[in-house]
Amino acid sequence: MNLIKDTETAAEELAAHPTSKPDISREKSAELYEKAKAYFPGGVNSPVRAFKSVYGTPLFIQKGDGCRIWDADGNGFIDFCCSWGPLILGHNHPHVREKVTETMQNGMSFGAPTALENELAELILKHNKYIQKLRFVSSGTEAVMSAIRLARGYTKRDKILKFEGCYHGHVDSLLVKAGSGLVTFGETSSAGVPKSFADETIVVPLNDREALKLAFEEFKDQIAAVIIEPVPANNGLLLQEKEFLKYLREICTVNKALLIFDEVISGFRLGFEGASGFYQIKPDIITYGKIIGGGLPVGAYGSSAEIMSNISPEGSVYQAGTLSGNPVAMSAGIAQLSELAKPGFYEELNAKAAAFANAIQQYATEKGFKLKVFHVGSIFWFAFTDQESIRRADEIDASSMEKFKLFHRELLNRGIYIGPSGYEVGFVSSVHTKDDLEKAKLAIFESLDFVFKN
């Protein structure tokens, strides 16, 4: 591995493509990246951070406060990544920080119950009619893994059905993609996943009732659960029609299969009850991610008291973790969710995000730009397309990502940070002020002008 060559290649790539503003300095970030590549595969601890889909080397973030972040070179950005969504109150929120600091004075990990677990659970369950009991874990991936095991243990069935274009963390049986047929066993999408694991996973297209019906006919009485992101947001924002989700609920009920809503992104984002409350559809199991811990490493899965009674030590489905219910994460979650539970929080946030997305869409439409700003709640996605809806992954034009590369670079040069992939969504937080959003819109307008000119 030639570390210097990699950085030189990134610099040459930046220089070889036009820009309407001088590129921000990445000297210190580039130095840190060179060191990181000696320690970590690809120099990162999560692949998308490597900036492979856009220009230049990744930015190393040094500080975050409110809706802004600063990198190692001192560049400041208005942040719409928000740690991939959970920082709905922005960075370094004073209530979260104070609660965490207070808790840390008494210790940071015990591997034993604390009152903080009860307090956060009560806060969640009091405001969420779709679950009766929950179990805290350490990540969204772990929540999904545990939910799958619970579904199999409860139904005494083995097969799982998932949808092409939905991502559920790096769980072996879900790191699969569709084969060549309408209804197929999954094909592994990662080395190290045994074919036998993929053979227990059925993959069908999103927004396809016929494929769902066919799958339940072909694998009658074998499907333990169907898992879906009710708001697919890991491969673009593939907004599903409510009628399709209702059909999914109905077909699962008829076939005695559990319906799992993966709400690692949508949970507590669209509203306190997430997509379940937004669509008013009750799944059998729901999974949540780090938004319930103020962005700290935490997740949870919840269901009815009956289904959750199958989890050990009450039942025979084993799941455990030393850091489950970690007091620091619990305290951060209490502080964050207490803010989210206040009357009017989501109405104000979602209205602000809708106005932001609509203004950008209006500008693009008036200019005749081939851009669609999809949005729901406080989540948005820039798609370089003229399609009115994109509900499936195969409807995304891969060639449009070349425009996104230019767009991303132009935004960075204007002090706007979004995820370094055209397939990733963006987020508005409660601390994005009217002035912040006006500045961001101006930068986005200028960047779009440049992208479509070039």
N, C-alpha and C positions, 0 to 999 in steps of 0.2 A: 504494500500500500504506500503510494507516494503522496505524503501529506501535503508537501509544498505544491506539487503539481495540481492537486485538487483545488487549492485556493487560487492558484494562478488561472486555472480554467474558469473558475467562477468570476474572477476579475475580468478575464478576456470576454466572457459572455456578456457581462454588464457593459463593457466598452463597445461591443459589437452591435448593440441595439440602441436605437434612438431614444432619447428622453427629452421631455420639455423643460425639465428642471435639473440642476446638478444633483448627482447622486449623494445621498447622505453618507457620511463617513462610517465605515464598518471595520476600521483598522483593529480596534481592541476586540470586537466580536470575532473577527477573523483569527486573531491570535489565540483567543480562548477556544475557538473551534479546532484549531490545529492541535492544541493540547488535548482536547476532549477526544479526538479521534485515536489518540494513543490509549485511552482508557475505556471507551465505549464503542460498540459496533456502530460504524457510521458516524461516530462522534455525538450521538444523541441517546436519550433514554426513552424516546417515543418517536417512531419513524417520521411523522409529518413535520416534526421540528427541524428536519434537515434541510428544508427549503428546496427540495429536489424539483418541486413543481413550478417554482418561480425563479427569478433571477437572484444571483448572489449567494453569499454565505448566510447562515441563520443569524438572527440577532440574539444576543445574550442579554436577557432582561435583568436589570439591577434593582429596580424599584417600581412600586405601583402605589398610587394614591388616588382615590376617587375614580374618575373614568380615564385616568392617564397612567401610562407606563413610561419608563426611561430605560434606555439600553446602556451597555457598558461604555459606549462612546459619548454618552450624554444627550443623545437624540431623544426628544420627547414625542409621544404619540397619544392621540385620542384612541382609546382601545375599544374595539368592537368584537374582540375575541373573548374577553372576560373569562380567561382560563377555560375556554371551551364551554362557557355557559353558566357555571355555578355562581359566579360573582354577580348575582343579580342586584346586590347593593353596592357594587363597585369594589375597588381594591382598598384594603386596609380600613374598612368601615370602623368608626370609633367604638360602636357598641359591641361589635364582634371582638375587636382587639382587646377591649377592657375586660370582657367576660373571659376570654382565653387567658389573659395575664393573671386575672384573679384565680382562676382554676389552677394554673401552673405553679402557684405558690405552695400548693398542697401536694404536688407530685404530678407526673405525666402519664403513668401507666401502672396498673395494679394487677390486671388479669383477674379481677374480681368485680362483683357488682358495685355500682355507685348510684346514688340518688339521682344523678344527672341523667342516667338512662331512662329512669321513670319519667322525669320531667319532660324530656324531649319526646318520648313516646306518647305521653298524654297530650302534648301540644299537637302532635301530628294527628292522632286518632280522633281528637275532639273536633277537628276541622275537616275530617275526611271520611265520608260515609261509605266509601268503597272498600275499606279494609277494617277488620276488627282487632287483629293482632299483627305484630311485625317482629322481625328479627334484624338487628343491626349487624352489618358486616364491614369490610374495609374498602370495598370498591364496587363500582357498578358491574364489572365483570364477575366478581364473586357473588353479587346478588343474583345475576342471571344464572350462573352455574348452579347455585343453590335452588333457585326456582325450578329449573329443569329437573333436578334430582327429586325435589318435592313432588312435582307433577307425576313423575314416573312411579314414585313410591305410593302415591295416593291412588292412581288409576290402575296400577299393576300392569302397565303397558310400557313399551320401550321406545317407540318411534316418536320423533318430534318433527313438526312441519314448520318451516320458516319461509320467508319471502326473499326472493332475489332483490338486492338493493338495500336490505335492512342489515345493520351491523349491531351485534350484541356482545361486543368485547371479544377477547381472545380465548373463548371457550373452545376446546377441541372440536366438539360435535357441531359447533355453529360456525367454525371457520371453513365454510363450504360454499360452493357456488353451484349454479344450475348446470345440468348437462344439456343435451341437445333436444330433449323432448319437452312436451308441455308440463308433464309431471315426472320428475326424475329424482333418483337418489342424488344426494349432493356429491360433488367432486371436491376433493380437498383443495383449498386455496392457499395452503401453507405447508411447506415441508415439515415433517415431524408429526403430522396428523395421520394416524393409521386409517387405511381405507375402511376398516371394520367400523370405525367411529362414524365416518361419513355415511356408511350404509344404514345407519339408524336415523338419518336426517333426510327428510323429503323437502325438496325446494320447488316452489312454484312462483310464477310472476305475481307482482302486486296488481291489484285492481282487476283480477280475473276470476270471476265467479265460477266459470266453467272448469278452470283448473282446480279450484278448491273442491268442487263437487266430485270431479274425477278422482282426486287424491283420496277422498274419504270412501269412495266406492272401491278403489283398487286396494286400499289398505284398511278395509273394514275391521273395526274393533282392535286396531293395532296402534292408533295414534294417541299418545298420552296427552299431548298438548300442541297447540298452535301458538307460536310466539311471533309478535309483530311490534315494531315501533308504531304506535298509533299515529304519531307524527314522524315519519321517516326523515331523519335530519343528519344522517352520517354519509349520505351519498347524494348531495343536493337536498332540497326541501321538497320531498315528493308527497305533497298534500293529497290525502285520500278523501274520497267522498264519504260523508257520514253513512250513506246507504250501504256502502261496501263494508264498513266496519260493523254495522248492524247485522248484515248478512253473515259476517264472520262469527259474530256472537251467536246467532241462531244455529248455524251449522255445527258449531262446537257443542252447543247444548243438545241438539238432536243426537249427535254421535257420542255423547258422554266423554268428550275430550275437553281438557281445561284450556281456557283462553288466557294467555299471559301477555300483558301489556308491558313492554320494555319502556319505561318512562324515565330512563336515566337522563335524557335531555329534556323531555316535555314536562316531567314531574316538577311541580312547584314553579314552573316557568310560565305556562299558559294561565295558571291560576293555582290556588292552594291545592285543589284536587286534580291538577294536571289535565292531561288529555281525557281522562276518564270523566271528569266533571265537565270539561269543554264540550265533549260529544254526548254526555249523559249516557254512557255505556259502561256497564259493570263487568269487568273482566274477573277471572277467578283468582289470578295472582298478579301483583304489580311489583315491578322492580324500580328502585330509585338509586340515584348516584350522589355525588359529592355536594350537590346543592343543599342537601340536608345537614351538611357540616360546614357551611360557610366556605366551601372550597377545599377543606381539609380532606384527607383520605378516608372516606366513609361511604357506605351504601346501605341499602335495606331492601328487604322484600316483605310483602304483606299480603294477607288474604283473610278469609273468614276464620273464625275461631275453630271451626270444625277441620278445615284443611290444615291450618297451622298446628293443630294438635298432633299431627303426624311427625313433627320435628322433634328430634331428641332434645332434652331427656324425656319429654312427654311421650314421644312416639319413636318409630323405628328408623326414620330417615335421619342419618347422621350429618351434622354440620357443626363446626366449631371454629373459633379463632381467638387467639390471645388478645388481639387489638379490637375485637368486636365490642362496640360500646365504649371505646376509648374516651376517657373523661375530657380530654382537650377538644376532641372532635364533637363530643356531645355538647359542651359548653358553647362552642362556636355555632352549632346548629340551633341551640335554644335562642341565642341572640339574633341570629339571622331570621329564623322562622317566626319569631315574635314580631319582627318588623313586617314580614310578609302577611301575617294574619290581621294586621290593622285594617279597618274599614277603608275602602277606596284605593288601597295600594295597587292592585292589579288594574283597576279601571284607569287610573292615571298613567301607569307605565305602558299599558297596551295602547292607549290612545296616542301617547307620545310616539311610540314606535310606529304605529300605523301612519301617522302624519309624516314622519320621516321617510318611510318607504314610499308612500304615495307621492311625495314631492319629487323624489328621485325618478319614479316611474313617469310622472308628468313631464319632467324635463326631457327624459329620453324619448318619450313619445312625440313631443313637440319638435324635437330635433331629427326625428326619423331614425333614431338609433335602434339597432337590433338588440334590445335589452329588455328583460322581464325581471322585475323585482317581486319575487314571491315572499309572502310574509304571513305569519300567524302569531298572535300574541306579541311578544317582544323578540321573536326570532325572524330573521330575514335571510334571503339568499339572492345574490346577483347571478342571473343566468343570461349568457349572451345568446339569446334566441328570440324569435318572434312568436313562439308557441304560447298560447293562452294558458295551457296547463301542461305540467310534466308530472305524471303519476308513477312512472316506472323508470328504473335506472337505464334501460336500453333506449329511452327516449331522449337522453342527454347527448348532445352533439359533442363528441370528444374533441373535434377540431376547434371548438369555441374556447378551449382552454388556452390557446395561444393568445387570444385577446385578454383573458384573465391575467396572464403573466405580465403583459404590459400594464394593465390596470393596477395590479398589485404593486408594481414598482413605482408607478406614478403616485399612488396613494402614500407609500412609505416616504417618498421624497416631499410630500406635502404634510407629513405628520399624522397620518391615519394608519392604524394597524388593524388588519383583518387577518384571518387565518391564511396561511401560505398554501392554499389549494382551492381551486375553483369548485371543488365538490363540497367544501365546508361551508357551514352557515355562519351568520353573524348574530350578535346579540346587543340589544339596547339595555342599559342598566338604569336603575332609579336615579343615579347620580349624574347621568348625562343631562346637562342643563340645556335650555333652549339655545343659549349662546354656543355651547359645545356642538350641538346638532347643526346649527347654522354654519359654523366653521367647517364641519365635516361635509355638509351638503355642497358647499362651495368647492372644496377639494375634490369631491366626487364628480361634480359637474366638469371641472377643468380636466380631470383625468379621463373622463369619458370623451370629451372633445378631442383629446390627444389620441386616444385609442382608435376612435373611428376615423380620424384624419389619416392615421398611419396604417 
